[in-house]
Amino acid sequence: MTAERFFCADAARARGDALPGTAPYGLVWVLVEYHAPWPANGYDGLALDPVTKSLLYEAARAVRARILLIRRHGRRPEGAGPPR
């Protein structure tokens, strides 16, 4: 017995939800653990070596991967104030 694959976007369409609020689809995700505060403008604003950033972006683009910033649970960014 094979379980049917579930996609959030399909469920949102069936409910009549606006699609801009649904999760993006991706077969390949590149997770980047980033300790500094996350920039408002996403990947472009990361404080990484420009060569490294370019190589990572091009490698992800070549396989149509999505880049996602992550942080381990409980980790506070450097220079962050107290927890809210």
C-alpha positions as CSV (number, residue, x, y, z in Angstrom):
1,M,0.0,0.0,0.0
2,T,1.5,3.3,-1.1
3,A,0.6,6.5,0.8
4,E,-0.5,9.4,-1.4
5,R,1.9,12.3,-1.4
6,F,0.7,15.4,0.4
7,F,1.5,18.9,-0.9
8,C,0.5,22.0,1.1
9,A,-0.1,24.0,-2.0
10,D,-2.6,21.4,-3.3
11,A,-4.5,21.5,0.0
12,A,-4.4,25.3,-0.1
13,R,-5.9,25.3,-3.6
14,A,-8.6,22.9,-2.5
15,R,-9.5,25.2,0.4
16,G,-9.4,28.3,-1.9
17,D,-6.5,29.8,0.0
18,A,-4.3,32.5,-1.6
19,L,-1.2,30.7,-2.9
20,P,1.4,33.4,-2.0
21,G,1.1,32.2,1.6
22,T,1.9,28.5,0.9
23,A,5.2,26.8,1.4
24,P,7.5,26.6,-1.6
25,Y,8.0,23.3,-3.4
26,G,11.4,21.9,-3.7
27,L,13.0,18.5,-4.3
28,V,16.5,19.7,-3.1
29,W,17.1,22.1,-0.2
30,V,20.5,23.5,0.8
31,L,20.4,24.2,4.5
32,V,22.9,26.8,5.7
33,E,23.4,27.1,9.4
34,Y,23.9,30.8,9.9
35,H,24.9,32.1,13.4
36,A,24.7,35.9,12.7
37,P,21.4,37.7,12.7
38,W,19.5,36.9,9.6
39,P,19.4,39.8,7.0
40,A,16.1,41.3,6.0
41,N,17.0,40.8,2.3
42,G,17.7,37.1,2.5
43,Y,20.6,35.5,0.8
44,D,21.9,38.7,-0.8
45,G,22.5,40.2,2.6
46,L,24.5,37.3,4.1
47,A,27.8,38.3,5.5
48,L,29.7,35.5,3.8
49,D,32.8,35.5,1.6
50,P,31.6,36.7,-1.8
51,V,33.4,33.8,-3.6
52,T,31.8,31.2,-1.3
53,K,28.4,32.9,-1.6
54,S,28.6,32.9,-5.4
55,L,29.7,29.2,-5.5
56,L,26.9,28.1,-3.2
57,Y,24.3,30.1,-5.2
58,E,25.5,28.7,-8.6
59,A,25.7,25.1,-7.2
60,A,22.1,25.4,-5.9
61,R,20.8,27.0,-9.1
62,A,22.4,24.2,-11.2
63,V,20.2,21.6,-9.5
64,R,17.2,23.9,-9.0
65,A,17.7,23.7,-5.2
66,R,16.3,26.2,-2.7
67,I,18.7,27.7,-0.1
68,L,17.3,27.9,3.4
69,L,18.9,29.5,6.5
70,I,18.7,27.5,9.7
71,R,19.7,27.9,13.3
72,R,19.9,25.2,15.9
73,H,17.1,25.3,18.5
74,G,18.1,27.4,21.4
75,R,20.9,29.2,19.7
76,R,20.9,33.0,19.9
77,P,22.5,35.0,17.2
78,E,25.7,36.9,18.0
79,G,24.9,40.3,19.5
80,A,21.2,39.5,19.9
81,G,19.4,41.0,22.9
82,P,17.5,39.0,25.5
83,P,14.9,36.5,24.3
84,R,11.4,38.0,23.8
